[in-house]
Amino acid sequence: MANPLFAKKPLALCLEEMKGENRLRRILGPVRLTSLGVGAIIGTGIFVLVGQVAHDKAGPALMLSFMVAGLACVFAALCYAEFASMVPIAGSAYTYAYATLGELPAWIIGWDLVLEYTVSSATVAHGWSKYFQDFLGIFGLKLPYALSTAPFDYDPGVGHLVSTGAVIDLPAVVVACLITFVLVKGIRESAGFNAALVAVKVAIVLFVIAVGAFFINPDHWRPFAPYGYTGISFFGNLVSGQADAGGAPLGMLSGAAMIFFAYIGFDSVSTHAEEAKRPNRDVPIGIIASLIICTVLYLAVAAVLTGMVPYDRINIEAPVSDAFRQIGLPWAQFLISLGAVAGITSVLLVMMLSQPRVMLAMARDGMVPPSFFGAVHPKFRTPWKSTILTGIFVSVMAAALPLRILAELVNIGTLLAFVIVCAAVLIMRYTNPHAERPFRAPLFPLVPLLGIGSCVLLMFSLPVENWLRLFGWLAVGFVIYFTYSRRHAVTRRLRAAGAAPERKEAGTR
């Protein structure tokens, strides 16, 4: 008898669920899906993290950091696209893992996606708050310190959280609540709002590239890699390259591990497969197109930013707008800050849009209480209860926790998800070779193997405390799984009915 912990959910059952009355509304075409992908990707990474990575980790080699991180994402994106074309329902990597690896791996990846989307939303809310305050500063307005900063920050010198003296990051809380309201109203309103924001921020990014190119000084690119080209660590222990005073790795690869956050979001397109008009075609287009567009824009912005301002003079908090101030174009600060606010808002919207859809898929499988997480609003056709709960958690984390801890935790969680998806494609090609695949990842098995290898390399480049936080999060997930999910899972119901998932799936072919 097969181990019930690794019981697989039949593909036929996954596809049958699309016909239920609790399904979502199919209104998204390839353009809107691509827009959602771009909206999720371009935001905090390019408007905030580029400053920290260029200043502290990579220097002008930030361009190569973007290329390495982008290449790792390309491999994972091709695997996501294959699965999304096979199983065009809500749930993303969670659903794929359930159909290929089994129940326990599916729970792990589902719980990991909760980490990715919820914590990344809080991270993005932090970035939005900083640029919003920068935007207010243009008009001479300033919020009280107690209401504009998280009450805790991470001090790498002492290795733990320290008090900032503030009370709450109020702008981050307000924007999270407003986005929650929009998301409850419906996918059409959310997608339309996102499309408008994406148009604004892409225009601003193109403005940065076009205008900033005239102020590039090639001397600022020398030395190109002041911290070296490696920066590889193993559970926080330096293997190759330089390290800072606290022992953290420096260099291009170390920068890639951190700047990886800038690419998070393309995978969110797959969570909306159930809302796509023609998911077998449109979802792969949305995933790949959004990643290509953003990679090109990232490389151009990195080249312009490090060419305009010496890497050690780049502002960490608001690097792009401050670079234009340094070259004598303070008027551009207004446009860039406005674009950053719009851009980061769209990222927050897509991230908070994706999380409830993962929970919806898990609720359908009995992994979490379906009466709450599986509830779809009768009028708006949105998972409204889990959307509101997501908004509450995002608000609390954004109000209290520092950007650095949140961003690094998101990175390692997302990389783990990518590793599992790439591994699942490998397994599915061999265990279910005849399943319909409207899109197939090319150069099999090279692409999924390269995806696994590159993501694992970036995971090991992150500090050891990130691994500890990840293990702690997974430990909480295991408690929930063994106390609730295992007893209520759909595969348990199938076994009780006398139809093992594997046998049921074979009978449907």
N, C-alpha and C positions, 0 to 999 in steps of 0.2 A: 504493500500500500504506500502510495506517495506521501511524503511529508506534508501535512496540511499547512505548515508555515510557508511552503513554496507552491501552494495550489494556485494555478493560473486561471484568470478570468477569460473565458472564450471570446475570441474576436467577434464571433457571431452575436453573442450577448451584448457586447459593447455597442455594436451597430444597431441592435434591436432597440436599445434604450433611446436612440434618437427619435423614435416614433411615438414616445410617450407624451402625455399631455403636459408634463412638467419640463418640456424642452424649451430652449431659448429661441429667440426670434432671428431668422436668417436674413440679414439686411446688409452685410458687409461684403464689398467687392474687393478686388486686388489693390485698387488705389487706396481705399480706406484702411485696409489691412497694412499696407506699406506705410501709410501715414501713422497708424498706431505704433508700428515698429520704430519708425523714426522718432515719433513722439516719446517713446519709452527710452530710447538710447541717448539722444542728444539732450543733455541737461547738466546735472551736477558734475559729471565727469569732465566735460569740456570747459565749463564755466568756473569750476572750483578746484578739482583735483589736479588739473594740469599744472597749476602753480606749485603745489606741494611736491609733486613728482619731479618737475624740472628743477626746483630749488634745492630739494633735499636728497634726491635719489639718482637722477640720470643726467641733468644738464640738457644740452641740445640733443643728446641721444634719446630724448623723449620721443623723437620721431620713430626710432627703431623700436622703442617700447610699445608704441601704438601698433606697429607692424606685427610684432611677435604676439601681442595679445589678440589682435584682430585675426591673425592666422589660426590661432587656437579656436577662436569663435567660429571661423569659417568651417572647420572640420565638424564642430558640434552642430552648426546650423544645417549642414547637409544631412546629418543624421536626424535632427528634429524634423526637417522637411519630409523625409521618407516616412517617418512615423505619422506625422500629421496627415499625410495623404492616405495612409492606411486606416487610421482610426480618427475620423474627423468629428470628434466630440469634445466637450469640455474636459479639462483635466491635465492636458499637456503631458509632461514626462511621467506623472503619476499613472495615468491611464496606460501609457506605453509599457511601463515597468510591470503593471499588473498582468498584462497580456503576454509578457515574455519571460519575466523573471520570477513572478509569483507574488503571493500576498504580503509577506514580510518585507521584501525589497520594495514593493509598491508603497507600503506604509512609510518606510524610511525616506523614500524620495518625496512622497506627499508632505511629510512633516518637514523635510528639508526645503520644499517650495514655500511652505508657510513662513519659514525663516527668511528665505530670499525676498519674497514680495513684501512682507510686513516690515521687516527691518530696513530693507532698501527704501521703502516709502518714508520711514522715519528719517533716514539719512537724507533723502531728497528734500524733505520738509525743512531740515536744518539748512541746506544749501539755499533754498528759496528764501528763508528768513534773512540770511546774510545779504543776499542781493537786493531784497526788498528794502532792507535798512539802508543799503548803499544808495538805492534809488531815492529814498526819502531824504538822504543827506544832500542830494543835489539841490533840493529846495530849502535847505537849512533846517530840516526837521530831524529830530532825534528822539528815539524812544528811551525811557528810563532804563538804566543798566539792569535793574532787577527784573524787568519784563522783557528783555531782549537777548538773554543768554541762558543756556542750560545751567542748572545749579551745580553740575558736576563736570569735570574735565579729566582727561587721562594725562598723567605726568610720566613720560617715559623714563625720567631720571630716577623716580622712586618706584615705578612699576605698578601703580594703582591709581584709583580715582581720588581726586582732590576736590575740595569745595571751591567754587568760583565766587561765592558771595551773592550770586543772583538767585532769583526765586523760580522763574519759569521763562522759557522761550515762547512768548505769547504769539508772535507772528506764525511760528511753525504750527501751533495748535489751531489757530484760526483757519489757516489755509487747508489743513487736514479736514476740518469740520465742513468747510464749504465744498470741497471736492466730494466728500461723502454724500452730501445733499444732491449734487449733480448726478452721481452714480446711481443713486436710488431711483431717480426720475426715469432713467432708461438708457439703453445702449445707443439709440439714434441720437439723443441729445448729447451723450457723452462723446460719441464719435465726431459729431459736428463741431462741438466745442474744441475737441482735440485738434481737428483739422485746421481750425482758425489759428490756434496757438502754434502749431507746427509751421504754418506758412510764415508767421511773424519771426519765429526763431531761426528758421532756415535763411530768411532774408537777412537777418542780423549776422549770422555766421558768414554768409557770402560777403556782406559789407566788411567784416573784419578781415577776411582774406584779401579782398580787392583793394581796400584802402591801406591796410597794413603792409602789403607787398611793396608799396612805394617807400617804406621806411625801414626796410630790411638792411642791416649792416652785416655783411658776411663775417666780419671780425668777431661778431658775437657768437658765431658757431665754433669758435676755437677757444679752448679745446672742445672737441665735439663730444667726448665722453670723459668728463673730468673725474668721474667715479668708476671708470672702467666699463667693460661690456658684459660682465657676468653679474655677480651678486646673488649667488646660489647658496641657500642654506638648507639644512636638513633638521626639521623640528627646532628651528631657531639657532642651530649651530652652523656657523659659517663654513662652507665647503670651498668656495672659490670667490675671489674678489675682495673688495674692501668692506669695512664695517664702520659704523659711527661710534661715538663714545659709549653708547649703551649696548653695543654689540649687534645692532640691527644691520643686515646686509645693505650695501649700496651698489649701484650699478644699473646697467640697462635692463637686465633680466629682473632685478628687484623692482625696478620701475614698472616693468610690464605686469608683474603680479599685483601691484597697487592700482595701476591705471586700468586694469581689467574691469574695474567697476564701471568705467565709461561705456563699456559695450553691453552691460547687463540691460536686458529689455527685449532683444530680438526674439528670445524664446517666448515672450509673453504673447506674441502673435498666435502661437499654437494653442494657447488657452482659449482663444476665440473661434476655434474651428467650428464649433456648433452654431455660431452666429454668422458664418461665412455663406454666401450664396452658392458658390461651387467650391467647397472646401478642398477637394482633391487637387484642384488646380490653383485656386487663389491663395491658400495658406502657404504652400512652398514659395510662390512668387513673393508674397509679403515678407516672409522670413529672409530670403536671400537678397531681395532688392533693398530692403531697409538696411541690412548689414553692409552691403557694398556702398550705398550712398553715404552712410555715416563714416565708414572707414576712410573714404576719399576726403571727406570734410575734416576729419580728425587730423589726418596727416598734414593737410594744408594749414590748419590753424596752429599745429605744433611748430611747423616750419616758420610761420609768420611771427608767432609769439616769441620764440627763442631768438629770432633774427632781429626783432624790434628792441628787445631789452636783454642785457646780459642775464644769464640764468640765475646768478646770485642776487639780482635786484628785482626779480619777479615777485610780486605781491602774492602771498599764499591765500589770503581770504577772497580777494576778487581780482585774479590775475589779468584777465582780459581787459576789463574796463580800466584798470590802473595802468596797464601798458600804454594805452592811448593818452592817459594823463601825463605819463612820463615823457612822451615824445612831443608834448605841446599841443595836443588836440583834446582839451577837456570837454569840448562840446560833444565829442563822440561817446563820452562816458554815459551821457543820457540815453543814447540809442542802445548801447550795449547792455546797460543795466536793465532797460525795458525789455530787450530781447532775452536776457537771462531770466528775468522774472517769468516771461511767457514760456520760455523753453523748459524751465524747471517745473512750472505748473503742469505742462503736458506730460512730463515724466511721472509726476506724482499721480496724475489722473490714470495713466495706463497701468502703473504698478498697483494702485488700489483697485482698479477695475479687474485685474487678473486674479488677485488673491481669493475673492469669494467664489470664483468659478472653479478653482482647484478644490475648495471645500465642498462645492456642490457635487463634483464628481466623487469625492470621498464619501459624502453623505448617501449618494445613490448606492454605493457599495456597502453601506452599513458601518464604515470605518469611524464615522462621527455621527452624532444623533441627527437623523434625517428630518425630524420635525422642526428643527431649528436651521441647520446648515443647508438642508435641501429645500427650504421654503422659497418658492418663486412668487413674487407679487402678482396678484391676479390681473392687475391693470398694466403695470409697467413692464412685466415679464423680466424682472431682475431678481437675483438672489438677495433680497433686501435686508433680511435679518443678519446674515453674515457680513454684508457690506457695512452695516452700522457697527457691528462688533469690530471689524477691521479698522474702521475709522477711530474707534475708541482706543484701541491698542496703539495705533500709529500716533495719535495725539499724546498719549502718556509717554511713549518712548522719546518722541521728538521734544517733549517739554523738559525731559530730565537728563538724557544721556548724551555724551559728546559725539561729534562727527566721526572721529578717528575709530573709536570702538565699533560703531555701527557699520561703517564702510568696510572695515577689514572682516567683520563677521559675515557680511553679505558676500564678499568675495569668495571665501572658503566654502560657504554653503552652495553658491552657484556653481563653482568649479566641481564640487562633488556631484551635483545634479547632471552636469555635462558628461562627466565620466560614466555615470550610470546609463545615460541615454546612448552614448556611443557603444558601450558594452552590450546594451539591449539590441541594437541593430545587428551586431555580430551574431548574437544568439538567435535572433529571429530569422536571419537569413538561412541558418542551418536547421533550425527546428521547424520552421514553417515556410519552406522555400516557395510554395505554390500560392501563397496569399497574394491578393491583388495589391500591387504597388504602383499607383499612377506616377509617383516620383521615386526614383532610385538613387541613393547616394553613389556617385561615380567612384571608379578605381577601388572597388571592394576587393579585399578587406583593408586596403591601405588607409583610406580616409578615416574610418572609425578607430583604427589602431593609432594613427597620428593624433586624433582627437583625444584619446585616452592618455597618450604619452605627454602631449603638450600641457594638458590640464593638470595632470599629476605633478609635472615639473613646476608649474606655477603655484600649486598648493603647497609644495615643500619650500617654496621661496617666501612664504608668509611666516611671521613670528610664531613661536610655539604656543603663546597664549591664545591664538586664534584656534588652534587645534583643540585646546582644552575647553574653550567656549563651545565649539562644535560638538565635542563629546558630551558636554553637559546638556546641551539642547537635545541631542539624540537620546540621552538617558531618560529625560522627561518623556520623550516620545515613546520609548519602550514601555514605560510604566502605563501610559494611556493605552497602548496597543494590547498588552497582556491583561489589562483589567477591563477593557471595554471592546475594542475593535475586533479582537480575535473571536469573541463570542457572538458578534453581530454581523460579521463579514458575509458578503454575498456567496462566497465559495463554501462557507459552512452550511448555508441554506441549500445550496446545490447538492452537497454531499448528503444532507439529511433527506433530500427528496430522492436519493438513489441515483443521481446523475453526476458523476465525477466530471469536473470541468474539461479534462483532457479528452474523455470519451465523448462528451457532448459536442466539443469542437470538431472531433473527427467525424461525427455523424452528420454535421452540417455541410461538409465538403462534398 
